[in-house]
Amino acid sequence: MISSPEVRIRELRRTYGFEEVAIVPGDVTTNPELSITNLSLGQYQFATPILASAMDAIVDPNFAGLMSKNGALGVMNIEGVYSRYENPYEAINLITTASIEEVTEALQRVYSEPLKDHLISQRIKEIKDTGSVCAISITPQNAKRLSPVAVEAGADIIVVQSTVTTARHISNSYHGLRFSELAPLVNVPVIVGNCVTFSASLELMEQGIDGILVGVGPGAACTTRDVTGVGVPQVSATMEVSAARDEFVSRGGKPVSVITDGGIRTGGDLCKAIAAGADGVMIGTPFAQTFEAPGKGFNWGMATPHPALPRGTRINVGANANVSQVLFGPSHRTDGTHNLVGALKVSMSMVGAQTIEEFHQKAELVVAPTIATEGKMFQRQGRI
């Protein structure tokens, strides 16, 4: 008799995105005015727990200054057009005016221009001249070389960012990037991303970082999930990484700020990310829709101009508000896309939480696949 080899059937675990969950109101409510939404990144404190994504169509030195004036933080991509061209806005115009058929090739051509160290220093100085905390984004392959250059020029926060980041990376390099060495070398807060699992994020926290970005592929301009099939919905990903943070702190580690990055379009999305355990969020497209954004209503991701495997696309999102309206209102829209901070404060008040830490403790998330459609027949039919 021939015996069959043992067969192991793999099972899928269920994960959830913003559209599939809801926040349960608390037994005690508070006034929204009592809600404190502070975010800590190393020694820096921000009254608004929102970062603007490091996209060339969004954050230039002027936009970073506007975010600072609103108590938030804009992160500039130091490997983007601002460090490649003396006049970066000519390059941005080439991208925004290209046809749909030609835009990917235009992006690849624009980003083939070499980086220039003197422009890195110049752009950082321009951000500092606005009175802002200066946060810049660097890819892991350039972090060891460019981080000291950026810090010497005045950068206050280093964001090392790629599609997927881990503490253990196998490459041909004899001595690759090690965050345990980078953090003390630059001696400024280091934020690392992106990550979506408990184990990988816990290992990153053990390297001495100050913040971690959560999210693989949820951004409106990102096509990573289409190209590679990789990604985890943001609510589940945020819960995993925040659980790793809590485990790390329980072992005596320093607090690490969890930042949900991408997929957030409305105040409800933001509130669910914070309820899932995030300390703050990083947002792209809502800021690309502001009048002050250099992309003038267009947006594209950091991986869009990759010369061999683009993992993004240029999108036309239009411009409909200023930065202050997106953050604080007043809103003249009913879809939750403006006054994001106001929405967070009201959500916290409905749960009875006065701080984000209390919100983590008191907010209950439930699986609610009909939350967006229940009782909304006339809205879905456009009869509103």
Phi, psi and omega in degrees: 000131180265123180272143178282141175298151180295130181251127177254121180264120180279139178251148178271136173268146184278134176231161190226144174253182185299325185285351187251001183229164176216158179263131179276131177294155183272176177279341178234138177243162180225168174288136178303331180297342181273353183284126178251124188246032184295147175234134177252133172230098188063231180274000184263139180242137179232133180288337181247120187276046186229130175250141173273132185299150180281068179242138184297332180283353185243299190257109165246179182304321180295318181294323176301321177295321178295319178298318180298318180296337179262014176078013183245193184223129173256132180255124181261136177284104185284354175255013181267201185295335183292337178253010179246334186230140174299319175245089184292339185286336172294320178294319179297321179296323177299323181287315185288337181263354179292149177290164179301322182289332187253356191292322181296317178295322178296318178299314180298322180291315181299318185273004174278348176295133183295151172291149180232119185301323182293331176285327174302311180296320182295315181294321178297319177298320179297321176294314180297327180294341176280353183086013184270156161292131185261114176245129181233149181254136180225146175280155181304323183293339179251002188296318183294326182275316189273334182300312177298324177298315182293317181294319178298328179281348176121006178298136183263332182222133177253127176248113178263113194225131171214176183301313175226128180237136177227163177284335179245115181230127181267126179210182178279352180289136179294321181224091184284187180292127175235118184294333178295337177265326182292318184302309178289335180294314183274333176057035171226163178303136179242123175252136186235143176192164011243158188215155180220001185237156180300308188294314181293320181290325177297319177296321178295318180298327180290351179273358176095017180284167183251341180205158181221134180267136183248126173140126174235105172087010183274349185295150183296331182263002184262137178242020181305318183293328177286318186284317186248344183079008186260138176159159175224133179306147195292325180295311179296318180298317179296320179296321179295311184290322178292328175295322176295320176300314180296320177296317181297316180294322180295337177274001180101006179284162179285154178299136177239126183282130179262124183240113176285122189242106173105152176084002183263117181244333186230169175300324178297319177298315180301313182298321179292324177296316179292318178299329179285353176124357180288148174270339179195180180225155171246129188234140179248284189305318177304329177277332174296339180273008179268155181295333185275347183292137183294341179283351177052047177095357175253159177208151175206153185273170182291333181266001182298318183272015181307132187292337184246325184219078178300135181234046180189176180211156173280133177237150178254103185258349180075164178241130185219004182197169172261171185302316182298322178295318179299320183278315191233358183078194003291146181260138174246018179242152181255006185264005176079013183273349178240159183060056181295321181291321176300320178296318179297317181296321178293317179299316177300320181294326179290336178269344182086028181249134179258348177227164178296323177299318177295324178299318176303319185283323189264335185285129174253129175259137177237151174288124186216074185296344180255012186299327183275346186242341184301120177072012186250035185302314183291327177294317182293330179275357181080008181265071183237000000 
